[in-house]
Amino acid sequence: MNYKEFLKSKIELATDSGFDISTEKINKALLPHQKDAVKWALKGGRRALFESFGLGKTVQEIEFCYQAIKYEGGKALIVLPLGVKQEFTKDAVNILGYDKPIYCRTMQEVKDCTGDI
């Protein structure tokens, strides 16, 4: 075994814990790279999108939650600073055509929330 093979043998990849989804089921408003990122995140199950500014992380996160809820049921919680709340609301409603996400400030509001996201 050479050194490169030795290093490769030390790499452990996380196993997928999510589910596969066809591109056709993803919201048509997403761009191709955004659809790919959503598919990748859903398949992995526990993934984060560390993308640069302007690539559409907001719509990807909302779509990820929407698809996970459709597949598994339940609700989704997105933790974000108050300063980007309006962007999430605008993108969910105006770009994706979904209901306005509910903004919760306390755990009681989370428990009482009637929205899915």
N, C-alpha and C positions, 0 to 999 in steps of 0.2 A: 504494500500500500504506500503510495507516495503521499507527500504532505497535503496536496490539494484534496485527495480522496479522504485523508484523515480529517481535515477540516469539515468537509461535507458530511461525514459520518456524525459529527457533533451537532449538526443543525437539527433542531426539533421544530416541526411545524405544528401549530394548533390544529386539532381536528375540527372539521366542520360540524356545527351543531344547529344549523338553521334548516332552510328548505330551498329547493329550486323553484324558480318562477320563470315563465316564458316572457320574453320581451313584449309580446303583444298585450299582456295583462298590466303592464306598467303604464302609467298615465302618459298619454300622447304628447303632453306639453313638455316633457323632459327631452333634452338633447341626447344624442347617442351616447356620449361619454357619461352622462348622468344616469342613464338607464343601466349601463354597464356597472357603474358604481353601486347602484341600488341592488342589482342582481348579486353582485359580489358580497355585499354586506348581508343580504338576506340569507345567502347560502352559508356564510360563515357563522352567522348568529350573534357573535360577540365581536363586532368590528367597529372601528372608528374611521371616520373620513377626515384625514388630515390633508386638506386641499388648500390651494392658494386662494386668495381673495378673488371673487367674481366668477368662480366656476360652478356656482349653484348648489352649495352645500345645504342651504335652507330647504329648497324644494326636494332635494334628495332625502334629507332627514324626515320631512313630512311624508313623503311617499313611502319611505322605509316603514314608518309607523303605520301608515294606512294599510300597506300590504301585510304586515305582521298581524294587525288586528283582524283583517279579513281571513287570514289563514288560521290563526290560533284563537281568536276571540279576545275578550278582555279589553284593556285600555293601555294607552301608551303615555309615558311621562317624558317630556323634553325639558331639561333643566337649562335655563338660559338667563343672561343678564336682562334686566328691564329695558335696557337701551336697544335691544334687537327685537323686542316683542312685536312692534309694529311691522317689522319686516316679515316675521313669521305669519302674522295675520294677513298681510297683503298678499304674500305668495300663496298661502293656502287657499284664499278666496279668489283672487284675481288671476293667478296663473294656473293653479291645479283644479279650481272649481269645487273645492271641498268646503265644508262648514268651517266657520271661524273657530280656531282653537281657543279653549278656555284658559285664561291666565289665572293661576292660583298663587296666592301669597302665603297660605298657611297649610299645614297638614289637614286641618279640618276642611278647608276648601277643596283639597285634593279628594278627600273621602266623600264629600258631598257633590262632587262634579258630575254632571250629567253627560258631558261630552266624551268622545272616545280618545281625543288627543288633548 
